[in-house]
Amino acid sequence: MNPQDPAQPIETIPASAINEGKTTAIIAYLTLIGLIIAFVMNNEKKNAFAALHIRQALGLGLTGLALAIVNVIPILGWILGLFGSLLLVVLWVIGLIGALNGKEKLVPILGKKYQEWFKSIP
């Protein structure tokens, strides 16, 4: 198992925990309100699978916010905002499909960073 490969799970989560946390993981990808609901649901009963996807969804949301700020810059910001937003939608779909399928797969490119940056989220 190559530690640099983002397709590889960063931790091994038991199948029972995946089944228990699947709903919370899916909710995390559904708007900001869904992310907040998933965070509260996972605070009550900690689940590693749900936490992994909550961190991914939070990272994607904050990346979207950063892209919105960059989009204010004329021309170059608009170009970066457009391509970044398209990439962000693709990453969001990959994350949501991973949650739907019960996979521990991180989103490509930034998934590992999201796990590092938000490791304090249980």
Order of alpha helices (4+ residues) and beta strands (2+ residues): alpha-alpha-alpha-alpha-alpha
